[in-house]
Amino acid sequence: LFSSIRHTTTRLLENSPADRWTRTGYHPERGNMSGRQLLESYAEHAENHISQICERRRLLGKPIELEPLVPLRKT
């Protein structure tokens, strides 16, 4: 399911016109966001889940080390 959703999203993003990245829309939890901000948030969200999975594996005694693919923003 995860792979299918990511594949579908990737195809939508690849076919988006260039101006989509600067246009803004309203996100119900974050307010106005550009397409670029939304994509950055999306990528960061996935990295957070990967970090959670790595931590759970570590706690279960089955560690796996994965380097982040995108830099996480400091909040």
Predicted model as a PDB file, atoms N, CA, C, CB and O in Angstrom, pLDDT in the B-factor column:
MODEL        1                                                                  
ATOM      1  N   LEU A   1       0.826  -1.188   0.000  1.00 77.00           N  
ATOM      2  CA  LEU A   1       0.000   0.000   0.000  1.00 77.00           C  
ATOM      3  C   LEU A   1       0.872   1.253   0.000  1.00 77.00           C  
ATOM      4  CB  LEU A   1      -0.941  -0.003   1.207  1.00 77.00           C  
ATOM      5  O   LEU A   1       0.627   2.191  -0.759  1.00 77.00           O  
ATOM      6  N   PHE A   2       1.898   1.258   0.866  1.00 73.00           N  
ATOM      7  CA  PHE A   2       2.803   2.409   0.945  1.00 73.00           C  
ATOM      8  C   PHE A   2       3.447   2.663  -0.419  1.00 73.00           C  
ATOM      9  CB  PHE A   2       3.895   2.178   2.025  1.00 73.00           C  
ATOM     10  O   PHE A   2       3.464   3.795  -0.903  1.00 73.00           O  
ATOM     11  N   SER A   3       3.969   1.615  -1.028  1.00 81.00           N  
ATOM     12  CA  SER A   3       4.623   1.759  -2.332  1.00 81.00           C  
ATOM     13  C   SER A   3       3.643   2.243  -3.394  1.00 81.00           C  
ATOM     14  CB  SER A   3       5.245   0.428  -2.764  1.00 81.00           C  
ATOM     15  O   SER A   3       3.995   3.077  -4.229  1.00 81.00           O  
ATOM     16  N   SER A   4       2.437   1.736  -3.369  1.00 86.00           N  
ATOM     17  CA  SER A   4       1.432   2.136  -4.349  1.00 86.00           C  
ATOM     18  C   SER A   4       1.082   3.621  -4.215  1.00 86.00           C  
ATOM     19  CB  SER A   4       0.171   1.282  -4.191  1.00 86.00           C  
ATOM     20  O   SER A   4       0.973   4.332  -5.214  1.00 86.00           O  
ATOM     21  N   ILE A   5       0.908   4.076  -2.986  1.00 81.00           N  
ATOM     22  CA  ILE A   5       0.594   5.485  -2.749  1.00 81.00           C  
ATOM     23  C   ILE A   5       1.761   6.359  -3.199  1.00 81.00           C  
ATOM     24  CB  ILE A   5       0.277   5.733  -1.253  1.00 81.00           C  
ATOM     25  O   ILE A   5       1.551   7.382  -3.851  1.00 81.00           O  
ATOM     26  N   ARG A   6       2.974   5.969  -2.861  1.00 78.00           N  
ATOM     27  CA  ARG A   6       4.149   6.749  -3.255  1.00 78.00           C  
ATOM     28  C   ARG A   6       4.298   6.783  -4.777  1.00 78.00           C  
ATOM     29  CB  ARG A   6       5.419   6.165  -2.612  1.00 78.00           C  
ATOM     30  O   ARG A   6       4.635   7.821  -5.346  1.00 78.00           O  
ATOM     31  N   HIS A   7       4.050   5.662  -5.425  1.00 86.00           N  
ATOM     32  CA  HIS A   7       4.150   5.603  -6.886  1.00 86.00           C  
ATOM     33  C   HIS A   7       3.124   6.542  -7.532  1.00 86.00           C  
ATOM     34  CB  HIS A   7       3.940   4.149  -7.387  1.00 86.00           C  
ATOM     35  O   HIS A   7       3.457   7.290  -8.451  1.00 86.00           O  
ATOM     36  N   THR A   8       1.894   6.501  -7.054  1.00 88.00           N  
ATOM     37  CA  THR A   8       0.843   7.368  -7.589  1.00 88.00           C  
ATOM     38  C   THR A   8       1.188   8.835  -7.374  1.00 88.00           C  
ATOM     39  CB  THR A   8      -0.507   7.042  -6.937  1.00 88.00           C  
ATOM     40  O   THR A   8       1.027   9.653  -8.280  1.00 88.00           O  
ATOM     41  N   THR A   9       1.659   9.167  -6.182  1.00 82.00           N  
ATOM     42  CA  THR A   9       2.024  10.551  -5.880  1.00 82.00           C  
ATOM     43  C   THR A   9       3.181  11.003  -6.754  1.00 82.00           C  
ATOM     44  CB  THR A   9       2.390  10.703  -4.400  1.00 82.00           C  
ATOM     45  O   THR A   9       3.178  12.129  -7.251  1.00 82.00           O  
ATOM     46  N   THR A  10       4.171  10.139  -6.948  1.00 84.00           N  
ATOM     47  CA  THR A  10       5.319  10.469  -7.790  1.00 84.00           C  
ATOM     48  C   THR A  10       4.865  10.794  -9.205  1.00 84.00           C  
ATOM     49  CB  THR A  10       6.328   9.311  -7.809  1.00 84.00           C  
ATOM     50  O   THR A  10       5.335  11.765  -9.797  1.00 84.00           O  
ATOM     51  N   ARG A  11       3.964  10.000  -9.750  1.00 88.00           N  
ATOM     52  CA  ARG A  11       3.466  10.254 -11.110  1.00 88.00           C  
ATOM     53  C   ARG A  11       2.733  11.586 -11.177  1.00 88.00           C  
ATOM     54  CB  ARG A  11       2.533   9.117 -11.567  1.00 88.00           C  
ATOM     55  O   ARG A  11       2.887  12.324 -12.150  1.00 88.00           O  
ATOM     56  N   LEU A  12       1.940  11.906 -10.160  1.00 84.00           N  
ATOM     57  CA  LEU A  12       1.248  13.198 -10.141  1.00 84.00           C  
ATOM     58  C   LEU A  12       2.239  14.349 -10.103  1.00 84.00           C  
ATOM     59  CB  LEU A  12       0.304  13.283  -8.941  1.00 84.00           C  
ATOM     60  O   LEU A  12       2.069  15.340 -10.813  1.00 84.00           O  
ATOM     61  N   LEU A  13       3.272  14.225  -9.281  1.00 82.00           N  
ATOM     62  CA  LEU A  13       4.265  15.289  -9.161  1.00 82.00           C  
ATOM     63  C   LEU A  13       5.087  15.442 -10.433  1.00 82.00           C  
ATOM     64  CB  LEU A  13       5.184  15.018  -7.984  1.00 82.00           C  
ATOM     65  O   LEU A  13       5.393  16.560 -10.848  1.00 82.00           O  
ATOM     66  N   GLU A  14       5.443  14.328 -11.049  1.00 87.00           N  
ATOM     67  CA  GLU A  14       6.233  14.387 -12.286  1.00 87.00           C  
ATOM     68  C   GLU A  14       5.470  15.069 -13.416  1.00 87.00           C  
ATOM     69  CB  GLU A  14       6.640  12.982 -12.718  1.00 87.00           C  
ATOM     70  O   GLU A  14       6.071  15.701 -14.286  1.00 87.00           O  
ATOM     71  N   ASN A  15       4.159  14.942 -13.401  1.00 88.00           N  
ATOM     72  CA  ASN A  15       3.334  15.511 -14.466  1.00 88.00           C  
ATOM     73  C   ASN A  15       2.787  16.894 -14.138  1.00 88.00           C  
ATOM     74  CB  ASN A  15       2.193  14.589 -14.766  1.00 88.00           C  
ATOM     75  O   ASN A  15       1.978  17.438 -14.889  1.00 88.00           O  
ATOM     76  N   SER A  16       3.222  17.462 -13.024  1.00 87.00           N  
ATOM     77  CA  SER A  16       2.758  18.781 -12.619  1.00 87.00           C  
ATOM     78  C   SER A  16       3.482  19.868 -13.401  1.00 87.00           C  
ATOM     79  CB  SER A  16       2.962  18.984 -11.116  1.00 87.00           C  
ATOM     80  O   SER A  16       4.686  19.766 -13.632  1.00 87.00           O  
ATOM     81  N   PRO A  17       2.756  20.914 -13.812  1.00 90.00           N  
ATOM     82  CA  PRO A  17       3.430  22.028 -14.487  1.00 90.00           C  
ATOM     83  C   PRO A  17       4.365  22.766 -13.529  1.00 90.00           C  
ATOM     84  CB  PRO A  17       2.395  23.005 -15.071  1.00 90.00           C  
ATOM     85  O   PRO A  17       4.181  22.721 -12.313  1.00 90.00           O  
ATOM     86  N   ALA A  18       5.369  23.446 -14.088  1.00 88.00           N  
ATOM     87  CA  ALA A  18       6.392  24.110 -13.273  1.00 88.00           C  
ATOM     88  C   ALA A  18       5.809  25.131 -12.298  1.00 88.00           C  
ATOM     89  CB  ALA A  18       7.396  24.793 -14.172  1.00 88.00           C  
ATOM     90  O   ALA A  18       6.326  25.290 -11.192  1.00 88.00           O  
ATOM     91  N   ASP A  19       4.741  25.824 -12.694  1.00 89.00           N  
ATOM     92  CA  ASP A  19       4.188  26.851 -11.801  1.00 89.00           C  
ATOM     93  C   ASP A  19       3.481  26.275 -10.576  1.00 89.00           C  
ATOM     94  CB  ASP A  19       3.223  27.720 -12.566  1.00 89.00           C  
ATOM     95  O   ASP A  19       3.137  27.011  -9.652  1.00 89.00           O  
ATOM     96  N   ARG A  20       3.269  24.988 -10.570  1.00 87.00           N  
ATOM     97  CA  ARG A  20       2.588  24.357  -9.437  1.00 87.00           C  
ATOM     98  C   ARG A  20       3.389  24.513  -8.136  1.00 87.00           C  
ATOM     99  CB  ARG A  20       2.349  22.870  -9.730  1.00 87.00           C  
ATOM    100  O   ARG A  20       2.811  24.558  -7.050  1.00 87.00           O  
ATOM    101  N   TRP A  21       4.710  24.594  -8.251  1.00 90.00           N  
ATOM    102  CA  TRP A  21       5.566  24.645  -7.065  1.00 90.00           C  
ATOM    103  C   TRP A  21       5.475  25.975  -6.336  1.00 90.00           C  
ATOM    104  CB  TRP A  21       7.000  24.381  -7.452  1.00 90.00           C  
ATOM    105  O   TRP A  21       5.763  26.040  -5.140  1.00 90.00           O  
ATOM    106  N   THR A  22       5.082  27.037  -7.028  1.00 93.00           N  
ATOM    107  CA  THR A  22       4.977  28.349  -6.380  1.00 93.00           C  
ATOM    108  C   THR A  22       3.536  28.737  -6.071  1.00 93.00           C  
ATOM    109  CB  THR A  22       5.607  29.409  -7.257  1.00 93.00           C  
ATOM    110  O   THR A  22       3.305  29.644  -5.271  1.00 93.00           O  
ATOM    111  N   ARG A  23       2.582  28.082  -6.677  1.00 93.00           N  
ATOM    112  CA  ARG A  23       1.180  28.371  -6.378  1.00 93.00           C  
ATOM    113  C   ARG A  23       0.865  27.927  -4.961  1.00 93.00           C  
ATOM    114  CB  ARG A  23       0.239  27.673  -7.389  1.00 93.00           C  
ATOM    115  O   ARG A  23       1.448  26.968  -4.455  1.00 93.00           O  
ATOM    116  N   THR A  24      -0.057  28.628  -4.329  1.00 94.00           N  
ATOM    117  CA  THR A  24      -0.412  28.274  -2.956  1.00 94.00           C  
ATOM    118  C   THR A  24      -1.831  27.740  -2.883  1.00 94.00           C  
ATOM    119  CB  THR A  24      -0.259  29.482  -2.033  1.00 94.00           C  
ATOM    120  O   THR A  24      -2.688  28.035  -3.716  1.00 94.00           O  
ATOM    121  N   GLY A  25      -2.030  26.962  -1.875  1.00 92.00           N  
ATOM    122  CA  GLY A  25      -3.341  26.417  -1.563  1.00 92.00           C  
ATOM    123  C   GLY A  25      -3.472  26.361  -0.056  1.00 92.00           C  
ATOM    124  O   GLY A  25      -2.519  26.645   0.670  1.00 92.00           O  
ATOM    125  N   TYR A  26      -4.632  26.000   0.404  1.00 94.00           N  
ATOM    126  CA  TYR A  26      -4.892  25.976   1.839  1.00 94.00           C  
ATOM    127  C   TYR A  26      -4.835  24.553   2.367  1.00 94.00           C  
ATOM    128  CB  TYR A  26      -6.253  26.604   2.152  1.00 94.00           C  
ATOM    129  O   TYR A  26      -5.538  23.669   1.876  1.00 94.00           O  
ATOM    130  N   HIS A  27      -3.998  24.339   3.366  1.00 91.00           N  
ATOM    131  CA  HIS A  27      -3.918  23.057   4.068  1.00 91.00           C  
ATOM    132  C   HIS A  27      -4.693  23.228   5.370  1.00 91.00           C  
ATOM    133  CB  HIS A  27      -2.409  22.614   4.335  1.00 91.00           C  
ATOM    134  O   HIS A  27      -4.447  24.189   6.099  1.00 91.00           O  
ATOM    135  N   PRO A  28      -5.622  22.326   5.683  1.00 93.00           N  
ATOM    136  CA  PRO A  28      -6.482  22.522   6.857  1.00 93.00           C  
ATOM    137  C   PRO A  28      -5.753  22.610   8.196  1.00 93.00           C  
ATOM    138  CB  PRO A  28      -7.456  21.414   6.928  1.00 93.00           C  
ATOM    139  O   PRO A  28      -6.275  23.209   9.137  1.00 93.00           O  
ATOM    140  N   GLU A  29      -4.559  22.028   8.302  1.00 92.00           N  
ATOM    141  CA  GLU A  29      -3.820  22.073   9.565  1.00 92.00           C  
ATOM    142  C   GLU A  29      -2.681  23.085   9.559  1.00 92.00           C  
ATOM    143  CB  GLU A  29      -3.270  20.711   9.880  1.00 92.00           C  
ATOM    144  O   GLU A  29      -2.257  23.537  10.623  1.00 92.00           O  
ATOM    145  N   ARG A  30      -2.179  23.449   8.381  1.00 91.00           N  
ATOM    146  CA  ARG A  30      -0.987  24.301   8.297  1.00 91.00           C  
ATOM    147  C   ARG A  30      -1.229  25.641   7.620  1.00 91.00           C  
ATOM    148  CB  ARG A  30       0.091  23.578   7.565  1.00 91.00           C  
ATOM    149  O   ARG A  30      -0.315  26.461   7.530  1.00 91.00           O  
ATOM    150  N   GLY A  31      -2.434  25.872   7.149  1.00 95.00           N  
ATOM    151  CA  GLY A  31      -2.731  27.136   6.490  1.00 95.00           C  
ATOM    152  C   GLY A  31      -2.245  27.153   5.056  1.00 95.00           C  
ATOM    153  O   GLY A  31      -2.150  26.105   4.417  1.00 95.00           O  
ATOM    154  N   ASN A  32      -1.933  28.347   4.542  1.00 96.00           N  
ATOM    155  CA  ASN A  32      -1.482  28.491   3.158  1.00 96.00           C  
ATOM    156  C   ASN A  32      -0.097  27.876   2.981  1.00 96.00           C  
ATOM    157  CB  ASN A  32      -1.463  29.976   2.746  1.00 96.00           C  
ATOM    158  O   ASN A  32       0.812  28.099   3.780  1.00 96.00           O  
ATOM    159  N   MET A  33       0.035  27.095   1.908  1.00 95.00           N  
ATOM    160  CA  MET A  33       1.304  26.441   1.592  1.00 95.00           C  
ATOM    161  C   MET A  33       1.487  26.439   0.085  1.00 95.00           C  
ATOM    162  CB  MET A  33       1.352  24.991   2.159  1.00 95.00           C  
ATOM    163  O   MET A  33       0.524  26.296  -0.669  1.00 95.00           O  
ATOM    164  N   SER A  34       2.734  26.601  -0.349  1.00 94.00           N  
ATOM    165  CA  SER A  34       3.042  26.463  -1.775  1.00 94.00           C  
ATOM    166  C   SER A  34       3.169  24.964  -2.090  1.00 94.00           C  
ATOM    167  CB  SER A  34       4.368  27.244  -2.157  1.00 94.00           C  
ATOM    168  O   SER A  34       3.255  24.123  -1.194  1.00 94.00           O  
ATOM    169  N   GLY A  35       3.178  24.668  -3.379  1.00 89.00           N  
ATOM    170  CA  GLY A  35       3.382  23.278  -3.788  1.00 89.00           C  
ATOM    171  C   GLY A  35       4.709  22.745  -3.289  1.00 89.00           C  
ATOM    172  O   GLY A  35       4.805  21.592  -2.870  1.00 89.00           O  
ATOM    173  N   ARG A  36       5.738  23.587  -3.334  1.00 90.00           N  
ATOM    174  CA  ARG A  36       7.054  23.170  -2.838  1.00 90.00           C  
ATOM    175  C   ARG A  36       7.005  22.880  -1.340  1.00 90.00           C  
ATOM    176  CB  ARG A  36       8.107  24.252  -3.131  1.00 90.00           C  
ATOM    177  O   ARG A  36       7.548  21.870  -0.892  1.00 90.00           O  
ATOM    178  N   GLN A  37       6.365  23.747  -0.562  1.00 92.00           N  
ATOM    179  CA  GLN A  37       6.262  23.527   0.885  1.00 92.00           C  
ATOM    180  C   GLN A  37       5.516  22.240   1.181  1.00 92.00           C  
ATOM    181  CB  GLN A  37       5.560  24.710   1.564  1.00 92.00           C  
ATOM    182  O   GLN A  37       5.886  21.496   2.090  1.00 92.00           O  
ATOM    183  N   LEU A  38       4.464  21.974   0.417  1.00 87.00           N  
ATOM    184  CA  LEU A  38       3.694  20.755   0.625  1.00 87.00           C  
ATOM    185  C   LEU A  38       4.550  19.524   0.328  1.00 87.00           C  
ATOM    186  CB  LEU A  38       2.434  20.758  -0.257  1.00 87.00           C  
ATOM    187  O   LEU A  38       4.512  18.545   1.074  1.00 87.00           O  
ATOM    188  N   LEU A  39       5.323  19.572  -0.760  1.00 85.00           N  
ATOM    189  CA  LEU A  39       6.200  18.450  -1.106  1.00 85.00           C  
ATOM    190  C   LEU A  39       7.274  18.243  -0.044  1.00 85.00           C  
ATOM    191  CB  LEU A  39       6.854  18.684  -2.473  1.00 85.00           C  
ATOM    192  O   LEU A  39       7.564  17.106   0.328  1.00 85.00           O  
ATOM    193  N   GLU A  40       7.869  19.335   0.450  1.00 87.00           N  
ATOM    194  CA  GLU A  40       8.879  19.217   1.510  1.00 87.00           C  
ATOM    195  C   GLU A  40       8.277  18.598   2.763  1.00 87.00           C  
ATOM    196  CB  GLU A  40       9.481  20.595   1.840  1.00 87.00           C  
ATOM    197  O   GLU A  40       8.904  17.754   3.404  1.00 87.00           O  
ATOM    198  N   SER A  41       7.079  19.010   3.111  1.00 88.00           N  
ATOM    199  CA  SER A  41       6.400  18.464   4.279  1.00 88.00           C  
ATOM    200  C   SER A  41       6.122  16.971   4.092  1.00 88.00           C  
ATOM    201  CB  SER A  41       5.088  19.224   4.541  1.00 88.00           C  
ATOM    202  O   SER A  41       6.279  16.176   5.019  1.00 88.00           O  
ATOM    203  N   TYR A  42       5.712  16.610   2.891  1.00 83.00           N  
ATOM    204  CA  TYR A  42       5.414  15.220   2.543  1.00 83.00           C  
ATOM    205  C   TYR A  42       6.660  14.344   2.684  1.00 83.00           C  
ATOM    206  CB  TYR A  42       4.863  15.132   1.107  1.00 83.00           C  
ATOM    207  O   TYR A  42       6.603  13.251   3.247  1.00 83.00           O  
ATOM    208  N   ALA A  43       7.782  14.837   2.166  1.00 83.00           N  
ATOM    209  CA  ALA A  43       9.038  14.087   2.249  1.00 83.00           C  
ATOM    210  C   ALA A  43       9.503  13.957   3.697  1.00 83.00           C  
ATOM    211  CB  ALA A  43      10.128  14.767   1.405  1.00 83.00           C  
ATOM    212  O   ALA A  43       9.944  12.889   4.119  1.00 83.00           O  
ATOM    213  N   GLU A  44       9.401  15.046   4.452  1.00 86.00           N  
ATOM    214  CA  GLU A  44       9.812  15.019   5.849  1.00 86.00           C  
ATOM    215  C   GLU A  44       8.935  14.058   6.663  1.00 86.00           C  
ATOM    216  CB  GLU A  44       9.749  16.433   6.446  1.00 86.00           C  
ATOM    217  O   GLU A  44       9.424  13.369   7.560  1.00 86.00           O  
ATOM    218  N   HIS A  45       7.662  14.021   6.347  1.00 85.00           N  
ATOM    219  CA  HIS A  45       6.726  13.131   7.039  1.00 85.00           C  
ATOM    220  C   HIS A  45       7.142  11.668   6.864  1.00 85.00           C  
ATOM    221  CB  HIS A  45       5.287  13.345   6.514  1.00 85.00           C  
ATOM    222  O   HIS A  45       7.137  10.888   7.816  1.00 85.00           O  
ATOM    223  N   ALA A  46       7.499  11.317   5.633  1.00 83.00           N  
ATOM    224  CA  ALA A  46       7.939   9.938   5.370  1.00 83.00           C  
ATOM    225  C   ALA A  46       9.223   9.622   6.127  1.00 83.00           C  
ATOM    226  CB  ALA A  46       8.150   9.717   3.860  1.00 83.00           C  
ATOM    227  O   ALA A  46       9.365   8.533   6.682  1.00 83.00           O  
ATOM    228  N   GLU A  47      10.168  10.577   6.154  1.00 85.00           N  
ATOM    229  CA  GLU A  47      11.427  10.361   6.884  1.00 85.00           C  
ATOM    230  C   GLU A  47      11.159  10.154   8.374  1.00 85.00           C  
ATOM    231  CB  GLU A  47      12.387  11.558   6.678  1.00 85.00           C  
ATOM    232  O   GLU A  47      11.815   9.332   9.015  1.00 85.00           O  
ATOM    233  N   ASN A  48      10.202  10.895   8.925  1.00 87.00           N  
ATOM    234  CA  ASN A  48       9.860  10.714  10.334  1.00 87.00           C  
ATOM    235  C   ASN A  48       9.349   9.305  10.599  1.00 87.00           C  
ATOM    236  CB  ASN A  48       8.812  11.740  10.764  1.00 87.00           C  
ATOM    237  O   ASN A  48       9.684   8.702  11.619  1.00 87.00           O  
ATOM    238  N   HIS A  49       8.537   8.776   9.683  1.00 86.00           N  
ATOM    239  CA  HIS A  49       8.037   7.410   9.857  1.00 86.00           C  
ATOM    240  C   HIS A  49       9.178   6.397   9.777  1.00 86.00           C  
ATOM    241  CB  HIS A  49       6.968   7.089   8.795  1.00 86.00           C  
ATOM    242  O   HIS A  49       9.201   5.423  10.529  1.00 86.00           O  
ATOM    243  N   ILE A  50      10.119   6.628   8.870  1.00 86.00           N  
ATOM    244  CA  ILE A  50      11.266   5.724   8.758  1.00 86.00           C  
ATOM    245  C   ILE A  50      12.074   5.742  10.055  1.00 86.00           C  
ATOM    246  CB  ILE A  50      12.162   6.121   7.555  1.00 86.00           C  
ATOM    247  O   ILE A  50      12.520   4.694  10.520  1.00 86.00           O  
ATOM    248  N   SER A  51      12.263   6.914  10.634  1.00 87.00           N  
ATOM    249  CA  SER A  51      12.985   7.024  11.912  1.00 87.00           C  
ATOM    250  C   SER A  51      12.256   6.263  13.014  1.00 87.00           C  
ATOM    251  CB  SER A  51      13.150   8.504  12.316  1.00 87.00           C  
ATOM    252  O   SER A  51      12.887   5.603  13.840  1.00 87.00           O  
ATOM    253  N   GLN A  52      10.932   6.354  13.026  1.00 91.00           N  
ATOM    254  CA  GLN A  52      10.140   5.635  14.031  1.00 91.00           C  
ATOM    255  C   GLN A  52      10.297   4.128  13.864  1.00 91.00           C  
ATOM    256  CB  GLN A  52       8.652   6.028  13.931  1.00 91.00           C  
ATOM    257  O   GLN A  52      10.434   3.402  14.850  1.00 91.00           O  
ATOM    258  N   ILE A  53      10.277   3.660  12.629  1.00 90.00           N  
ATOM    259  CA  ILE A  53      10.441   2.227  12.370  1.00 90.00           C  
ATOM    260  C   ILE A  53      11.831   1.765  12.816  1.00 90.00           C  
ATOM    261  CB  ILE A  53      10.225   1.916  10.867  1.00 90.00           C  
ATOM    262  O   ILE A  53      11.964   0.711  13.437  1.00 90.00           O  
ATOM    263  N   CYS A  54      12.859   2.545  12.502  1.00 91.00           N  
ATOM    264  CA  CYS A  54      14.229   2.184  12.918  1.00 91.00           C  
ATOM    265  C   CYS A  54      14.335   2.124  14.435  1.00 91.00           C  
ATOM    266  CB  CYS A  54      15.254   3.198  12.360  1.00 91.00           C  
ATOM    267  O   CYS A  54      14.986   1.230  14.976  1.00 91.00           O  
ATOM    268  N   GLU A  55      13.706   3.060  15.119  1.00 93.00           N  
ATOM    269  CA  GLU A  55      13.739   3.060  16.590  1.00 93.00           C  
ATOM    270  C   GLU A  55      13.018   1.838  17.152  1.00 93.00           C  
ATOM    271  CB  GLU A  55      13.099   4.350  17.144  1.00 93.00           C  
ATOM    272  O   GLU A  55      13.506   1.223  18.101  1.00 93.00           O  
ATOM    273  N   ARG A  56      11.876   1.477  16.592  1.00 94.00           N  
ATOM    274  CA  ARG A  56      11.151   0.290  17.069  1.00 94.00           C  
ATOM    275  C   ARG A  56      11.982  -0.972  16.856  1.00 94.00           C  
ATOM    276  CB  ARG A  56       9.791   0.157  16.345  1.00 94.00           C  
ATOM    277  O   ARG A  56      12.023  -1.851  17.718  1.00 94.00           O  
ATOM    278  N   ARG A  57      12.641  -1.055  15.706  1.00 93.00           N  
ATOM    279  CA  ARG A  57      13.496  -2.216  15.445  1.00 93.00           C  
ATOM    280  C   ARG A  57      14.640  -2.281  16.451  1.00 93.00           C  
ATOM    281  CB  ARG A  57      14.054  -2.166  14.011  1.00 93.00           C  
ATOM    282  O   ARG A  57      14.991  -3.358  16.933  1.00 93.00           O  
ATOM    283  N   ARG A  58      15.226  -1.109  16.770  1.00 93.00           N  
ATOM    284  CA  ARG A  58      16.310  -1.070  17.751  1.00 93.00           C  
ATOM    285  C   ARG A  58      15.813  -1.587  19.092  1.00 93.00           C  
ATOM    286  CB  ARG A  58      16.869   0.364  17.898  1.00 93.00           C  
ATOM    287  O   ARG A  58      16.498  -2.376  19.743  1.00 93.00           O  
ATOM    288  N   LEU A  59      14.637  -1.156  19.510  1.00 95.00           N  
ATOM    289  CA  LEU A  59      14.075  -1.579  20.792  1.00 95.00           C  
ATOM    290  C   LEU A  59      13.751  -3.074  20.805  1.00 95.00           C  
ATOM    291  CB  LEU A  59      12.818  -0.773  21.102  1.00 95.00           C  
ATOM    292  O   LEU A  59      13.767  -3.702  21.864  1.00 95.00           O  
ATOM    293  N   LEU A  60      13.461  -3.638  19.651  1.00 96.00           N  
ATOM    294  CA  LEU A  60      13.168  -5.067  19.545  1.00 96.00           C  
ATOM    295  C   LEU A  60      14.433  -5.915  19.378  1.00 96.00           C  
ATOM    296  CB  LEU A  60      12.231  -5.313  18.375  1.00 96.00           C  
ATOM    297  O   LEU A  60      14.354  -7.138  19.266  1.00 96.00           O  
ATOM    298  N   GLY A  61      15.607  -5.255  19.363  1.00 95.00           N  
ATOM    299  CA  GLY A  61      16.864  -5.985  19.210  1.00 95.00           C  
ATOM    300  C   GLY A  61      17.176  -6.355  17.770  1.00 95.00           C  
ATOM    301  O   GLY A  61      18.016  -7.219  17.520  1.00 95.00           O  
ATOM    302  N   LYS A  62      16.498  -5.701  16.804  1.00 94.00           N  
ATOM    303  CA  LYS A  62      16.741  -5.956  15.389  1.00 94.00           C  
ATOM    304  C   LYS A  62      17.041  -4.630  14.693  1.00 94.00           C  
ATOM    305  CB  LYS A  62      15.520  -6.668  14.730  1.00 94.00           C  
ATOM    306  O   LYS A  62      16.305  -4.199  13.805  1.00 94.00           O  
ATOM    307  N   PRO A  63      18.145  -3.987  15.115  1.00 93.00           N  
ATOM    308  CA  PRO A  63      18.428  -2.647  14.584  1.00 93.00           C  
ATOM    309  C   PRO A  63      18.734  -2.642  13.092  1.00 93.00           C  
ATOM    310  CB  PRO A  63      19.585  -2.039  15.327  1.00 93.00           C  
ATOM    311  O   PRO A  63      19.239  -3.611  12.527  1.00 93.00           O  
ATOM    312  N   ILE A  64      18.413  -1.528  12.493  1.00 89.00           N  
ATOM    313  CA  ILE A  64      18.755  -1.264  11.105  1.00 89.00           C  
ATOM    314  C   ILE A  64      19.104   0.214  11.022  1.00 89.00           C  
ATOM    315  CB  ILE A  64      17.578  -1.647  10.119  1.00 89.00           C  
ATOM    316  O   ILE A  64      18.369   1.062  11.528  1.00 89.00           O  
ATOM    317  N   GLU A  65      20.213   0.516  10.392  1.00 83.00           N  
ATOM    318  CA  GLU A  65      20.657   1.905  10.271  1.00 83.00           C  
ATOM    319  C   GLU A  65      20.390   2.396   8.854  1.00 83.00           C  
ATOM    320  CB  GLU A  65      22.167   2.043  10.626  1.00 83.00           C  
ATOM    321  O   GLU A  65      20.889   1.822   7.886  1.00 83.00           O  
ATOM    322  N   LEU A  66      19.612   3.443   8.738  1.00 81.00           N  
ATOM    323  CA  LEU A  66      19.334   4.053   7.449  1.00 81.00           C  
ATOM    324  C   LEU A  66      19.605   5.545   7.548  1.00 81.00           C  
ATOM    325  CB  LEU A  66      17.874   3.781   7.001  1.00 81.00           C  
ATOM    326  O   LEU A  66      19.134   6.210   8.470  1.00 81.00           O  
ATOM    327  N   GLU A  67      20.356   6.059   6.607  1.00 79.00           N  
ATOM    328  CA  GLU A  67      20.614   7.496   6.567  1.00 79.00           C  
ATOM    329  C   GLU A  67      19.396   8.191   5.976  1.00 79.00           C  
ATOM    330  CB  GLU A  67      21.898   7.819   5.739  1.00 79.00           C  
ATOM    331  O   GLU A  67      18.784   7.668   5.044  1.00 79.00           O  
ATOM    332  N   PRO A  68      19.030   9.365   6.500  1.00 73.00           N  
ATOM    333  CA  PRO A  68      17.902  10.105   5.919  1.00 73.00           C  
ATOM    334  C   PRO A  68      18.185  10.466   4.467  1.00 73.00           C  
ATOM    335  CB  PRO A  68      17.613  11.380   6.734  1.00 73.00           C  
ATOM    336  O   PRO A  68      19.319  10.770   4.095  1.00 73.00           O  
ATOM    337  N   LEU A  69      17.130  10.428   3.654  1.00 72.00           N  
ATOM    338  CA  LEU A  69      17.260  10.807   2.254  1.00 72.00           C  
ATOM    339  C   LEU A  69      17.063  12.310   2.056  1.00 72.00           C  
ATOM    340  CB  LEU A  69      16.258  10.033   1.407  1.00 72.00           C  
ATOM    341  O   LEU A  69      17.548  12.892   1.086  1.00 72.00           O  
ATOM    342  N   VAL A  70      16.348  12.919   2.986  1.00 69.00           N  
ATOM    343  CA  VAL A  70      16.156  14.376   2.953  1.00 69.00           C  
ATOM    344  C   VAL A  70      16.522  14.925   4.305  1.00 69.00           C  
ATOM    345  CB  VAL A  70      14.692  14.762   2.576  1.00 69.00           C  
ATOM    346  O   VAL A  70      16.282  14.273   5.321  1.00 69.00           O  
ATOM    347  N   PRO A  71      17.100  16.113   4.344  1.00 67.00           N  
ATOM    348  CA  PRO A  71      17.438  16.708   5.651  1.00 67.00           C  
ATOM    349  C   PRO A  71      16.170  17.084   6.398  1.00 67.00           C  
ATOM    350  CB  PRO A  71      18.343  17.956   5.475  1.00 67.00           C  
ATOM    351  O   PRO A  71      15.244  17.655   5.821  1.00 67.00           O  
ATOM    352  N   LEU A  72      16.133  16.765   7.677  1.00 62.00           N  
ATOM    353  CA  LEU A  72      14.969  17.115   8.489  1.00 62.00           C  
ATOM    354  C   LEU A  72      15.137  18.542   8.987  1.00 62.00           C  
ATOM    355  CB  LEU A  72      14.790  16.124   9.684  1.00 62.00           C  
ATOM    356  O   LEU A  72      16.222  18.943   9.410  1.00 62.00           O  
ATOM    357  N   ARG A  73      14.058  19.294   8.931  1.00 64.00           N  
ATOM    358  CA  ARG A  73      14.101  20.688   9.397  1.00 64.00           C  
ATOM    359  C   ARG A  73      14.071  20.710  10.907  1.00 64.00           C  
ATOM    360  CB  ARG A  73      12.920  21.513   8.820  1.00 64.00           C  
ATOM    361  O   ARG A  73      13.432  19.869  11.541  1.00 64.00           O  
ATOM    362  N   LYS A  74      14.756  21.665  11.474  1.00 63.00           N  
ATOM    363  CA  LYS A  74      14.731  21.861  12.918  1.00 63.00           C  
ATOM    364  C   LYS A  74      13.527  22.729  13.234  1.00 63.00           C  
ATOM    365  CB  LYS A  74      16.062  22.512  13.443  1.00 63.00           C  
ATOM    366  O   LYS A  74      13.341  23.782  12.625  1.00 63.00           O  
ATOM    367  N   THR A  75      12.702  22.289  14.188  1.00 54.00           N  
ATOM    368  CA  THR A  75      11.500  23.072  14.532  1.00 54.00           C  
ATOM    369  C   THR A  75      11.667  23.725  15.874  1.00 54.00           C  
ATOM    370  CB  THR A  75      10.244  22.190  14.534  1.00 54.00           C  
ATOM    371  O   THR A  75      10.766  24.424  16.338  1.00 54.00           O  
TER     372      THR A  75                                                      
ENDMDL                                                                          
END                                                                             
